[in-house]
């Protein structure tokens, strides 16, 4: 099965930004406590979309590398961040 999802959200970026909830601020302390996340770690956000998750880590001082194959989503993420 060959399934190319790189353009899956191209026509819905505006609605994705408008209606998709942000990650809750409680998520970061959870990752620290349960996954051993430290501020010294660099984050790779694969499928970073509009950058919502990347922003959570950037706001905590992490270096974040976002990888997003969808041009429209990546552009929205660049503008958001």
C-alpha positions in Angstrom: 0.0 0.0 0.0 1.4 3.4 -1.0 -0.2 6.2 0.9 1.2 9.7 0.3 -0.1 12.0 3.0 2.1 15.0 2.3 -0.8 17.0 0.9 -3.5 15.8 3.3 -4.0 19.1 5.1 -3.2 21.5 2.2 -6.8 22.6 1.8 -7.6 22.7 5.5 -4.7 24.7 7.0 -6.8 27.7 7.9 -9.4 25.6 9.7 -6.6 23.5 11.3 -5.1 26.6 12.8 -8.5 28.0 13.8 -10.1 24.9 15.4 -7.3 22.6 16.5 -6.7 23.0 20.2 -3.3 23.9 21.5 -1.4 21.5 23.7 -2.2 22.0 27.3 0.5 23.7 29.4 0.3 20.7 31.8 1.8 18.5 29.1 5.4 19.9 29.6 5.7 19.0 33.3 4.2 15.6 32.5 7.0 14.9 30.0 9.6 16.1 32.5 8.2 13.9 35.2 7.3 10.7 33.3 9.7 10.8 30.3 12.8 12.3 31.9 12.8 15.3 29.6 15.4 17.9 30.5 15.8 21.4 29.2 19.2 20.5 27.8 17.6 18.1 25.3 17.1 19.1 21.7 13.7 18.3 20.3 12.9 16.9 16.8 9.3 17.6 16.0 8.6 15.2 13.1 5.4 16.1 11.2 5.5 19.5 13.0 2.5 20.9 11.1 1.7 24.4 12.2 4.2 24.3 15.0 1.8 24.0 18.0 3.9 21.3 19.7 7.2 23.0 18.7 6.1 26.2 20.4 5.5 24.3 23.6 9.1 23.2 23.7 10.5 26.5 22.4 8.7 28.4 25.2 10.6 26.2 27.6 14.0 27.1 26.1 14.6 24.0 24.0 16.3 24.0 20.6 13.6 22.5 18.3 13.9 21.1 14.7 10.6 20.8 13.0 10.2 18.6 9.9 7.0 19.1 7.9 6.6 17.7 4.4 3.4 19.6 3.6 4.3 23.0 2.1 1.1 24.8 3.3 1.4 23.5 6.9 5.1 24.3 7.0 4.5 27.8 5.9 1.8 28.3 8.5 4.2 26.9 11.1 7.0 29.3 10.1 4.5 32.2 10.4 3.2 31.0 13.8 6.7 30.6 15.2 
